[in-house]
């Protein structure tokens, strides 16, 4: 099955710190499902440090995590940050 998580239910609207990404993945890792959809609706801001840590945590996560409702600039931040961790 697939579990959908509303990020706004776990984190504040302003994702300004890397520790927020760590907390988000702590919650993700508690879920029994292997397929996770993160709904970013309602998130107003994402910092570079959050995006970098998010990408790092996602790479280490054993679950299939996908995103929806990302603001365009946030999707770009994650994409750029992901490239930092590609082998």
C-alpha positions in Angstrom: 0.0 0.0 0.0 0.9 3.6 -0.3 0.8 6.0 2.7 0.3 9.7 2.0 1.7 12.2 4.5 0.8 15.9 4.7 4.1 17.6 5.5 2.2 20.6 7.1 0.8 18.1 9.7 4.4 17.4 10.9 6.5 20.5 10.2 5.9 24.2 10.1 5.1 26.1 6.9 8.7 27.4 6.8 11.2 24.6 6.2 14.2 26.6 7.3 16.5 24.1 9.1 18.1 20.8 8.2 16.8 19.3 11.5 13.2 19.6 10.1 14.2 17.1 7.3 15.7 14.7 9.9 12.4 14.9 11.9 10.4 14.3 8.8 12.3 11.1 7.9 12.0 9.9 11.5 8.3 9.9 11.0 8.6 8.3 7.6 10.7 5.5 9.0 8.0 4.7 11.6 5.5 3.9 8.8 5.1 0.2 7.8 4.3 1.0 4.1 7.3 1.1 1.7 5.7 3.6 -0.6 5.3 7.1 0.8 3.9 10.2 -0.9 4.8 13.5 0.8 2.2 16.2 0.1 3.9 19.6 0.4 0.7 21.6 0.0 0.7 24.5 2.4 4.5 24.8 2.7 5.5 28.4 2.0 9.3 28.2 2.1 12.1 25.7 1.8 15.7 26.6 2.7 18.8 25.3 0.9 19.8 23.5 4.1 16.5 21.7 4.4 16.6 20.7 0.7 20.2 19.4 1.1 19.3 17.4 4.3 16.1 16.2 2.7 18.0 14.8 -0.3 20.5 13.2 1.9 17.9 11.6 4.1 15.9 10.4 1.1 18.9 8.8 -0.4 19.5 6.8 2.8 15.9 5.9 3.3 14.9 2.4 2.3 11.4 3.5 1.4 10.1 4.8 -2.0 9.4 8.4 -1.2 7.8 10.7 -3.7 6.6 14.3 -3.5 3.6 16.2 -4.7 2.4 19.8 -4.5 5.9 21.1 -4.3 6.4 24.8 -5.2 8.4 25.1 -8.4 11.4 26.7 -6.6 11.3 24.0 -3.9 11.3 21.2 -6.6 14.3 22.9 -8.1 16.1 23.1 -4.8 15.6 19.4 -4.2 16.7 18.5 -7.7 19.9 20.5 -7.3 20.5 19.1 -3.8 20.0 15.6 -5.0 22.7 16.0 -7.6 25.1 16.7 -4.8 24.6 13.1 -3.5 24.5 11.2 -6.8 27.5 8.9 -7.3 
